[in-house]
Amino acid sequence: MNEPLRILVADDEPIIRRKVVMMLAGRFAVDQAGTAESAAAASESGYDAILMDIVFPDGNGIDICRRIKARDPHSTVVISSSLESVDAWNQAFKAGADGYLEKRELLGLDPRKLGLMITNLVERNLLRRQAEELNRRQAELLSVLSHDVRSPFQALLGTIELLRKSSIPADAAENVETLYQCARDQLAFINSLLELLRLESGFVGLRPIMLSVNLPVNQAVQGFRILAEAKNISLELDLQPDVIEIEGDIGRISQVVGNLLTNAIKFTPPGGKVVVRTRSVDLEGRPAAQIIVEDTGVGIAPSEKEKIFQRFHRGRDCGTRGERGTGLGLSISREIAQLHGGALDVESRSSGGSTFVAWFPQRLKVSESVAGGPSSDHPPACDDAPLKGSSPKDQLTDHRMAC
């Protein structure tokens, strides 16, 4: 059976204390303090919630509240005072109080409502504490993956690369090549997993500027022309010249286009075509820019349309030439689009092939416009560029954000 919450009622008027204790008795374990000194001392005992008066003969409840919150930001303090001025409210909340009740309001409350209010505030602060702890642990996990897992694979790849360039027997060279591809695939998975965890945890912010989406689209497409030509795939651009400018992160939007091109080339057979378009649209009452990637590939079954955006899900094990990915690229792309306040969806065509549509609103909401970006411990997506000396096929299979 759960123990009742421990409540401290701190007020210099005995009649007020007794009335509040009567209201809370039976549901909570309630203690009393009649001076600022005793309230401050008692507050260090770890009460679940404190109802604090402002004016004491020997001190000020606002100052005590400030000290309590400095010691433990997730403690629950409700200020209760006869002061009914806006200044008193303002001072209380600036000190970190979770609530403010004028005494006439407090004494007139239904005891059940008062109990529910206290319980809800305590539970809210407990959830905040747990969320911060979860974020801390996730940050530790990201750090371990970045340094203790990814770094050894990077060193391993460098060593294997030296072996590939050295004079070794043909049968050994074949084994080295297999080892190299396996290590590359594993590093691609680690990098993609790190990227998704950063995006989902909020450790990655946007660096928004006003831009035309034609710029990141062009940047991404130029890097994939060789890959498309190596597979005899036509890569075409259909960019609206006056496409609406948006507030977005050019690197992240380019990353989305790169992920979509990776999939389009991977699942389009030789002789096929991939077209990238940009359009101005009005969606959900917000001016926006669309980026459309259309291919003539193997297509997506209707039952797979939402599954393909789930992490680690692969609609098919490999591309038309055996290309493999991590199963995270589309999850990452959708997270980036949503971070901008937009969306990423896929349309199936009866004639075969797939059409992915990403849209980005013209303006970010205040809550979406997060300054900053990856810290030095969390390298950005440019860490995931294809390795030097790799063939076009290697580059396609190595692309870190492949689906």
C-alpha positions in Angstrom: 0.0 0.0 0.0 1.4 3.4 -0.9 2.3 5.7 1.9 0.4 9.1 2.0 2.1 12.2 0.8 3.9 14.2 3.5 2.7 17.8 3.6 4.1 20.8 5.5 1.7 23.6 6.3 3.8 26.7 7.2 1.8 29.7 8.5 2.2 32.0 11.4 -1.5 32.0 12.2 -2.5 28.9 14.3 -6.1 29.1 13.3 -5.2 29.0 9.6 -2.9 26.0 10.2 -5.5 24.1 12.1 -8.1 24.7 9.4 -5.8 23.5 6.6 -4.7 20.5 8.6 -8.3 19.5 9.0 -8.9 19.9 5.3 -5.9 17.6 4.5 -6.1 15.1 7.4 -7.0 11.6 6.5 -5.5 11.8 3.0 -2.0 13.2 3.8 0.5 13.0 6.6 0.5 16.7 7.6 3.0 18.6 9.8 3.0 22.3 10.8 5.5 25.1 11.1 4.6 28.5 12.6 7.8 30.5 12.0 10.0 31.1 9.0 12.9 29.6 10.8 11.0 26.4 11.6 9.6 26.2 8.1 13.0 26.5 6.5 14.4 23.8 8.8 11.5 21.5 8.2 11.7 22.0 4.5 15.0 20.1 4.4 13.2 17.0 5.7 12.0 16.1 2.2 8.3 16.9 2.2 6.3 16.0 -0.9 4.6 19.4 -0.8 4.7 22.6 1.2 1.9 25.1 1.7 3.9 28.3 2.5 2.6 31.7 3.8 4.5 34.8 2.7 4.6 37.0 5.8 6.2 35.6 9.0 7.3 37.7 12.0 10.9 36.4 11.5 11.1 36.0 7.7 9.6 35.8 4.3 8.0 32.7 2.6 9.1 33.8 -0.8 12.8 33.6 0.2 12.2 30.2 1.7 10.5 29.0 -1.5 13.5 30.3 -3.5 15.9 28.4 -1.4 13.8 25.2 -1.6 13.6 25.4 -5.3 17.4 26.1 -5.6 18.0 23.0 -3.6 15.5 20.8 -5.5 13.8 22.3 -8.6 11.3 19.5 -8.6 10.0 20.0 -5.0 6.4 21.2 -4.8 5.7 24.5 -3.1 2.3 26.3 -3.1 2.3 29.9 -1.8 -0.8 30.8 0.3 -1.1 34.4 1.5 -3.5 37.1 2.5 -1.7 39.3 0.0 -4.0 39.7 -3.1 -1.7 41.9 -5.2 -0.4 41.0 -8.6 3.1 41.8 -7.2 2.8 39.0 -4.7 1.7 36.5 -7.4 4.6 37.6 -9.6 7.2 37.3 -6.8 5.9 33.8 -5.9 6.2 32.4 -9.4 9.5 34.1 -10.0 10.7 32.2 -6.9 9.6 29.0 -8.5 6.3 28.4 -6.7 4.1 25.8 -8.3 0.9 27.6 -7.4 -0.6 30.6 -5.5 -3.7 30.5 -3.4 -5.1 33.6 -1.7 -6.1 32.5 1.9 -9.8 33.3 1.4 -9.7 31.1 -1.7 -7.8 28.4 0.1 -10.1 28.3 3.1 -13.2 28.2 0.9 -11.9 25.3 -1.2 -13.6 21.9 -1.2 -11.0 19.7 0.7 -11.2 17.2 -2.2 -10.2 19.8 -4.7 -7.3 21.0 -2.5 -6.1 17.4 -2.2 -6.4 16.8 -5.9 -4.5 20.0 -6.7 -1.6 19.1 -4.4 -1.5 15.5 -5.7 -1.4 16.6 -9.3 1.4 19.1 -8.7 3.5 16.5 -6.9 2.9 14.0 -9.7 3.8 16.6 -12.3 7.1 17.5 -10.6 7.8 13.8 -10.2 7.3 13.2 -14.0 9.6 16.2 -14.7 12.2 14.7 -12.5 11.9 11.3 -14.3 12.0 12.9 -17.7 15.2 14.8 -16.8 16.8 11.6 -15.5 15.8 9.8 -18.7 17.4 12.6 -20.7 20.5 12.4 -18.7 20.8 8.6 -19.2 20.1 9.0 -22.9 22.8 11.6 -23.1 25.2 9.1 -21.5 24.1 6.4 -24.0 24.8 8.8 -26.9 28.2 9.6 -25.5 29.1 5.9 -25.1 27.9 5.1 -28.6 29.8 8.1 -30.0 33.1 7.4 -28.4 33.3 3.8 -27.2 31.4 2.1 -30.0 31.8 4.2 -33.2 35.5 5.2 -32.7 36.8 1.5 -32.7 34.8 0.9 -36.0 36.3 3.9 -37.6 39.8 2.7 -36.6 38.9 -0.8 -37.9 37.8 0.6 -41.2 41.1 2.5 -41.6 43.1 -0.6 -40.9 41.1 -2.7 -43.4 41.4 0.1 -46.0 45.2 -0.3 -45.7 44.9 -4.0 -46.2 42.8 -3.5 -49.3 45.5 -1.4 -50.9 48.3 -3.8 -50.0 49.6 -6.7 -52.0 47.9 -9.8 -50.6 46.8 -13.1 -52.2 43.5 -13.1 -54.2 41.7 -15.4 -51.7 42.7 -13.2 -48.8 41.8 -10.1 -50.7 38.2 -11.4 -51.1 38.0 -12.1 -47.4 39.3 -8.6 -46.6 36.7 -7.1 -48.9 33.9 -9.0 -47.1 35.2 -7.8 -43.8 35.4 -4.3 -45.1 31.8 -4.3 -46.3 30.6 -5.7 -43.0 32.4 -3.1 -41.0 31.0 -0.3 -43.2 27.5 -1.6 -42.8 27.9 -1.8 -39.0 29.3 1.8 -38.8 26.5 3.0 -41.1 24.0 1.5 -38.6 25.7 3.1 -35.6 25.8 6.5 -37.2 22.2 6.3 -38.2 21.1 5.1 -34.8 23.0 8.0 -33.2 21.4 10.5 -35.5 17.9 9.2 -34.8 18.4 9.2 -31.1 19.7 12.8 -31.2 16.7 13.9 -33.2 14.2 12.2 -31.0 15.8 13.3 -27.7 16.0 17.0 -28.7 19.8 17.1 -28.5 19.8 18.3 -32.1 18.4 21.7 -32.9 17.9 23.6 -36.1 20.0 26.4 -37.5 17.2 28.1 -39.4 17.7 30.7 -42.1 15.4 32.0 -44.9 16.1 29.9 -48.0 14.7 28.5 -51.1 14.4 24.7 -50.9 15.9 24.6 -54.4 19.3 25.2 -52.8 19.5 22.1 -50.6 17.8 20.1 -53.3 20.6 21.1 -55.8 23.3 20.3 -53.2 21.9 16.8 -52.6 21.3 16.0 -56.2 24.8 16.8 -57.4 26.2 14.3 -55.0 24.0 11.5 -56.4 24.5 12.0 -60.1 27.5 9.6 -60.3 25.6 7.0 -58.3 22.6 7.3 -60.6 24.8 7.1 -63.8 26.6 4.1 -62.4 23.3 2.3 -62.3 22.1 3.7 -65.6 19.3 5.7 -63.9 18.2 9.0 -65.2 18.2 11.7 -62.4 16.1 14.7 -63.4 15.3 18.1 -61.7 12.0 19.9 -62.0 12.4 22.9 -59.7 9.9 25.7 -59.5 12.0 28.9 -60.0 9.9 31.1 -57.7 9.3 28.5 -55.0 8.3 30.1 -51.7 11.2 30.8 -49.3 11.0 29.0 -46.0 12.7 29.3 -42.6 14.7 26.1 -42.4 18.0 24.3 -41.7 19.7 23.9 -45.1 21.9 21.0 -43.9 19.0 19.0 -42.5 16.8 19.6 -45.5 19.6 18.5 -47.8 19.9 15.4 -45.6 16.2 14.6 -46.1 16.7 14.9 -49.9 19.8 12.7 -49.7 17.9 10.0 -47.8 15.0 10.0 -50.3 17.4 9.9 -53.3 19.3 7.0 -51.7 16.1 5.0 -51.5 14.9 6.0 -55.0 18.2 4.9 -56.6 18.4 1.8 -54.5 15.0 0.5 -55.5 14.9 1.6 -59.1 16.3 -0.9 -61.6 18.8 0.1 -64.3 17.1 2.1 -67.1 14.7 3.7 -64.7 14.2 7.3 -63.8 14.2 9.5 -60.6 12.7 13.0 -60.7 13.0 15.6 -57.9 10.5 18.4 -57.9 9.9 21.5 -55.8 6.5 23.3 -55.5 4.9 26.1 -53.5 1.7 24.9 -51.7 -0.7 25.9 -49.0 -1.2 23.1 -46.5 -3.2 23.2 -43.3 -3.6 26.9 -43.8 0.2 27.5 -43.8 2.2 28.5 -46.9 4.8 25.8 -47.5 7.3 24.4 -49.9 7.2 20.8 -51.1 10.0 18.5 -52.1 8.9 15.6 -54.2 11.0 12.6 -55.1 9.5 10.3 -57.7 10.9 7.1 -59.0 10.1 4.2 -61.4 11.3 1.6 -59.0 9.7 -1.5 -57.4 7.1 0.5 -55.5 5.7 0.1 -52.1 2.8 -2.2 -51.1 -0.2 -0.3 -49.5 0.3 -2.3 -46.3 3.8 -1.0 -46.0 3.1 2.7 -46.5 3.3 3.6 -42.8 5.6 0.8 -41.7 8.4 2.1 -43.8 8.7 5.1 -41.5 9.2 3.0 -38.5 12.7 2.6 -37.2 14.6 -0.5 -38.4 11.8 -1.5 -40.7 12.8 -2.6 -44.2 10.1 -3.1 -46.8 12.7 -5.1 -48.8 16.0 -6.6 -47.6 18.0 -5.0 -50.3 17.9 -2.9 -53.5 17.8 -4.0 -57.1 21.5 -4.6 -57.1 21.8 -5.9 -53.5 22.3 -2.5 -51.9 21.6 -2.6 -48.2 20.7 0.1 -45.7 20.2 0.5 -41.9 16.4 0.8 -41.8 16.6 4.2 -40.2 16.8 6.7 -43.1 13.1 7.3 -43.5 12.6 7.6 -39.7 15.3 10.2 -39.6 13.9 12.1 -42.6 10.4 12.2 -41.0 11.8 13.4 -37.7 13.6 16.3 -39.5 10.5 17.3 -41.4 8.5 17.3 -38.2 11.2 19.3 -36.4 10.5 21.9 -39.0 6.8 21.7 -38.4 6.2 19.8 -41.6 5.7 16.2 -42.7 6.9 13.4 -44.9 4.6 11.0 -46.6 4.6 8.5 -49.5 2.2 7.9 -52.3 1.9 4.6 -54.2 1.2 4.6 -57.9 -0.6 1.9 -59.8 2.0 2.1 -62.6 4.7 1.2 -60.1 7.3 3.2 -58.4 7.0 5.5 -55.4 6.5 9.2 -54.7 7.8 10.7 -51.5 6.5 14.2 -50.6 8.2 16.3 -47.9 6.7 19.7 -47.0 8.2 22.5 -44.9 6.1 25.4 -43.7 7.2 28.9 -44.5 7.7 29.9 -40.9 8.8 27.9 -37.9 6.7 28.1 -34.8 8.5 29.6 -31.8 8.7 26.2 -30.1 10.1 24.7 -33.3 12.9 27.2 -33.9 15.6 25.8 -31.7 19.0 27.4 -32.1 22.1 25.5 -31.9 22.9 22.0 -33.1 25.0 19.0 -32.4 27.7 19.4 -29.8 31.3 18.4 -30.4 30.4 15.1 -28.8 27.7 14.5 -31.4 29.1 15.0 -34.9 26.6 16.3 -37.6 25.5 14.4 -40.6 28.5 15.5 -42.6 30.4 12.9 -40.6 28.6 10.3 -42.7 30.1 11.3 -46.1 31.1 8.3 -48.3 34.6 7.0 -47.6 37.4 8.2 -49.9 38.4 5.8 -52.6 35.1 3.9 -52.6 33.3 3.0 -55.8 29.9 4.4 -56.8 28.3 1.1 -55.7 30.2 1.4 -52.3 28.9 4.9 -51.9 25.3 3.8 -52.5 25.5 1.0 -50.0 27.5 3.0 -47.5 25.2 6.1 -47.4 24.7 6.4 -43.7 21.1 7.4 -43.7 19.9 4.8 -46.1 16.6 3.2 -45.3 
